[in-house]
Amino acid sequence: MKLVERKLIWGLFFFALFLLFTSSDEPIVIKSLEPFFRQFDSGNTIIFNICIGYIVSLLFYLLVVFAPEKRRENELKQKLGLPVSFVLEAFCRDKGLSGIFHWSKHVIHCRPISEHLAEIDKYLAISNYKSLGDLKTLVVLQSADEILPTFEQLVPVAFQVSHQHAMIWLSLTNSIRQLSRFYKEKYKDTDTDYGELDLNLKEFVEYVKQFYNQKS
């Protein structure tokens, strides 16, 4: 839902609430507010019923549609976060997150994505060959190669979150694909272009940040 639509919906809600009290036959509890809630000369019943209908419909939408959709969206994003965490955990070896055989780790044992998002700027700072070093870079590339099929298979799940999230997920998947290709074709070459590697590492982390900052 766009910001303009949200403002319109809530603006109409408060306006309907005002008209509800104005058109009601019930006495105002706070006597000092009576001048602001005087009934109209005619049409009070119609206005009251319309306002009640709008308010009830909005509350029904929030409870039955909006809240469950938000809960489901958050659950999907958390599940999509597991393969993302798998790659991010290959970036560092502190807290026992990864080692030389990190690529063989089961995805379900990764930390929740929320823990990594709290340190996302840290990952951005080290997403280059110079900071990672040869061993960590190798672990990241091996992990990307291992997890690529999972990213590809999860594209339909990303579409269930929103179209915007799916577009970013496709970019994430492409970054993983490039890192996998780099591992298979270029990493062992003597003329390796580390600038291209750094670009893909940084783009991956940036896409992760965009994905979880994106509003539906």
BELGI-V945097 format. One record per residue. SS is DSSP state (A for helix, B for strand, O for the rest). OMEGA is omega in radians with two decimals (* if undefined). Layout:
BEGIN
SS;OMEGA
SS;OMEGA
END
This chain:
BEGIN
O;-3.11
O;-3.11
A;-3.14
A;3.13
A;3.12
A;3.13
A;3.13
A;-3.13
A;-3.10
A;3.06
A;3.08
A;3.12
A;-3.11
A;3.08
A;3.10
A;3.12
A;3.10
A;3.14
A;3.12
A;3.14
A;-3.12
A;-3.07
A;-3.10
O;3.08
O;-3.12
O;3.12
O;3.11
O;-3.11
O;3.14
O;-3.02
A;-3.10
A;-3.12
A;-3.09
A;-3.14
A;-3.11
A;-3.07
A;3.09
O;-3.14
O;3.08
O;3.13
O;3.12
O;3.07
O;-3.09
A;-3.13
A;3.13
A;-3.14
A;-3.14
A;-3.12
A;3.11
A;-3.13
A;3.10
A;-3.14
A;-3.13
A;-3.10
A;3.13
A;3.13
A;3.14
A;3.12
A;3.10
A;3.13
A;-3.11
A;-3.07
A;-3.00
A;-3.06
A;-2.99
A;-3.10
A;3.11
A;3.12
A;3.11
A;3.12
A;3.13
A;3.11
A;3.14
A;3.11
A;3.13
A;-3.14
A;3.09
A;3.11
A;3.08
A;-3.13
A;-3.12
A;3.08
A;3.06
A;3.10
A;3.13
A;3.13
A;-3.11
A;-3.13
O;3.06
O;-3.10
O;-3.06
O;-3.08
O;3.11
A;-3.14
A;3.10
A;-3.04
O;-3.07
O;3.08
O;-3.08
O;3.14
O;-3.14
A;-3.11
A;-3.13
A;-3.11
O;3.08
O;-3.08
A;-3.09
A;3.14
A;-3.14
O;3.09
O;3.06
O;-3.10
A;-3.13
A;3.13
A;3.12
A;3.14
A;3.10
O;-3.13
O;-3.00
A;3.12
A;3.07
A;3.12
A;3.10
A;-3.09
A;-3.08
A;-3.08
O;3.06
O;-3.04
A;-3.10
A;-3.12
A;-3.09
A;-3.05
A;-3.03
A;-3.07
A;-3.13
A;3.10
A;3.11
A;3.14
A;3.13
A;-3.11
A;3.07
A;-3.13
A;3.11
A;3.13
A;-3.11
A;-2.99
A;-3.08
A;3.14
A;3.12
A;3.10
A;-3.13
A;-3.12
A;-3.08
O;3.11
A;3.11
A;3.11
A;3.12
A;3.09
A;3.11
A;3.08
A;3.03
O;3.12
A;-3.13
A;3.11
A;-3.14
A;3.13
A;3.12
A;3.12
A;3.08
A;3.08
A;3.06
A;-3.14
A;3.11
A;3.09
A;3.09
A;3.13
A;3.13
A;3.10
A;3.09
A;3.12
A;3.12
A;3.13
A;-3.06
A;-2.94
A;-2.92
A;-2.94
O;-3.11
O;3.14
O;3.14
O;-3.12
O;-3.11
O;3.10
O;-3.10
A;3.06
A;3.10
A;3.10
A;-3.14
A;-3.13
A;-3.11
A;3.08
A;-3.12
A;-3.14
A;3.13
A;-3.12
A;3.13
A;3.11
A;3.07
A;3.14
A;3.13
A;-3.08
A;-3.06
A;3.01
A;-3.10
O;3.08
O;3.13
O;*
END
